[in-house]
């Protein structure tokens, strides 16, 4: 009798297991709410559809299968307005069973419904999506998935431009964590500290120290000027950045930072500074202006010059800080509120201002040094060499964006090798300028600096043959401009010759990689090759993008995976190629006229991913579904390798 019970239990367990195995959920939903204004929002329902299953569209005739619909709970505080929007365009076919034309989605679907908020306050937007899924041999019963989203109409929640919930996850409320203004402040503050490490900020260190050397004998004035300098930097980022965002849009800083005119102007400006420091001439104002400023200095202590120096710092640093600032300002363009970006810009400017205020105060300590003027002249000459070298970065940006072909990687490196070699000779006294004092002996600090300078020259030389030079890679032109790259000759070949790949947008990338610069062509190539998409938002003038290429992409594991396992699509947000008239349009997201290829990809990035900073990497499947969390700038190679493997594994799993 006991054995019968055991066998009966086993049979029941097998039956239960087989029944549970037939419970299918081929469609998974996620929901989000996007702020359009203080009284309007969009509810977005996104479906991820497995394998051969398809989801019926919303616009199918009555008498057939159940159409997909977004249903809202009745509430006096809000109501849906306008029609339900669907994307991508559904596929149409004639269904023999129903004898009618039907439409359906495969892989991916997005429903967007505009709602109107009639009452202020925080509201729970509730409802459900009703849908029906089928494959070639079966259909599932109609199903419903509920959602609950949070919207606050006072603007206090404007930092939540997109609040998302995935019902199948452990979350039950649908409300993401509210970062609050303090969270935004500290995030922006960290961004400002990160910006200190970018190459565009480096030239301002010697310029700042040199400018404030005048306070070496006046400690009180040094601290006063340093404080005013820091406040000017902070307020300039806050006021100027927000003004540009509100007037021109969130990506205006990026456009300015990549402008050839802007970069050539600052190249010339730094050349003038360098020439002056090397002794070619003294930078002096006309005597009439000088007299006025001297009288002002007695009354105001020369604070006008200090503030102008602060504004110069902000403008010069835009080339690297613009993309980071742009990430904060995108809130103003997409969410329609200035409060969150204002807090973010304050935190960002404060992080940059603090160390540079200290640099401005530093000369106060120089009164402990010998009073002789010879050492001070040597400092100016060394700074002149450094500024001369750093000025090439701005010319390189203008050359890269405009495709002049004047300053490829070898030419840039040759100039740097010459400049720093001459600096080493100057430090050991082998060369001197007309205003230099005689060098009677070589001090230990000067000797140590000379060793470092010659060692740096030796480090640069292999770059002429394609060495990545990771320490300075973000300064250099792209390695794709290298005429001779020993790495490619020794085995960094592309998987397939460029001639075998289809599309007009194929270009050579770094380390023998090939990439598409048009999204649609790259997507089609990925489908044909059966590979996932590696989407790379980049720029000709993006220094952090170059740093990622030299420090991370140069790793053999990363290079091999990008070459063999992915189709690379690189979208250049600073490409100034003008679109044909029939392809120009007004952005629904920012309201700006999209005239260039770069404008197009910037708008695509903001609209789809709600960011506009570069670099930005996304791994997609053939239905344009994001396979893992996108990544921005992060030079941790090991983490990048794991991220690529994770995306590749998710793609393979979804195609099993």
Beta strands, then each sheet from edge to edge (+ up, - down):
strand 1: 27-35
strand 2: 40-49
strand 3: 54-56
strand 4: 69-72
strand 5: 78-87
strand 6: 91-95
strand 7: 100-105
strand 8: 108-117
strand 9: 122-131
strand 10: 133-134
strand 11: 143-152
strand 12: 162-165
strand 13: 506-508
strand 14: 514-516
strand 15: 532-538
strand 16: 566-572
strand 17: 585-586
strand 18: 593-594
strand 19: 616-620
sheet 1: 5+ 8- 2+ 1- 12+
sheet 2: 6+ 7- 3+ 10-
sheet 3: 4+ 9- 11+
sheet 4: 13+ 14-
sheet 5: 16+ 15+ 19-
sheet 6: 17+ 18-
end
